[in-house]
Amino acid sequence: MQHRIFELGDFPLQKGGAILPDAKIGYLALGELNQAKDNVVVCPTWFTATPSDTAMWLTGPNRALDPERWFIVIPNHFGAAVSSSPSNTPPPFDRGRFPHATTYDNIVAQHRLLTEGLGVERIRLVSSWSMGAAQSYAWGALHPEMVDAIAPISGSARTANFNKVFLTGNIRAITSDPDWRHGFYGEDPPIRGVRAMAAIYAGWGLSEPFYREEGFRAFGAGNVEEFIDYFWDAFFQKCDANDLLAQMWTWWHNDLGDHPSFGGDFAAALSAIQARTIIIQSETDSYFPPVDSEYEASRIPNGELRVIPTIWGHLAPFNPEDQAFIDDALRELLDA
């Protein structure tokens, strides 16, 4: 799939008074915008994902998000290698000097892409997984007049303290590698740090029942060590370390209330979401436990929570059986 680029020009960021010069947002557009312009679905990317990755796991024939029916726009968030990121931005904002971007920065950029670049005035559904779920909440809060429905999948409207414990381990794993060099590594990137991060991720991304029942055998691994080496190490070593850190900063600071429109009032930000909302959460997700989603659903006027009965933890959207649960909810929102 060929990624497209929308030029944002000099882009002011929410935090620190920074301006990202010559900013870019990468995206995919699948399907066709119909004459009524009422078949638009937005699927923001998740941590490490390109638009192509997101399309592979959320869309397709016989899925709820079928490009034969829906015009699906998949924007890449800042730091995720296709949009402006430490790895692709020229000096003086390259590598360790890349400025911090918030979830709301990404929504401002995506809104410009949709309205200025694609001529979209109405969005039928915003839905995605993990960091994409955070962006789904922000779309609903910042543009209630534009969004009909949202379906955040395995994510949260505000990063919880326990989640930050996990992120701290990842950040320290990378930055403690001597090859990191404060973000200015050359031909020898901090591979040891990234591999240490991958091992941390392996324990959080899937649940204890998944490992007890040896679900890793579905990935062709005969034991835990092979699973970490063949799946988790391989997955993260293809990512740039500065890009990983930039995205984790965005993840850590995700807070729906942290915007001038809401003045830090998290409950008010949730109440601003007028879209029909189905929050989809895995019962075994360590990052985003359903208890947090229960509060979010209670504060969104048209919100409800549906919990996936699964041992796949945070990675439930990659399990075909759990995909069916997710698609049922998406179809309900799309067909309403």
Helices and strands as residue ranges (DSSP letters): E 4-12, E 19-30, E 40-42, H 51-58, E 71-75, G 95-97, H 103-112, I 113-117, E 125-129, H 131-142, E 149-153, H 161-175, G 178-183, H 191-205, H 208-212, G 215-219, H 224-227, I 228-233, H 234-237, H 241-252, H 266-271, E 276-282, H 290-299, E 303-308, G 313-318, H 320-335
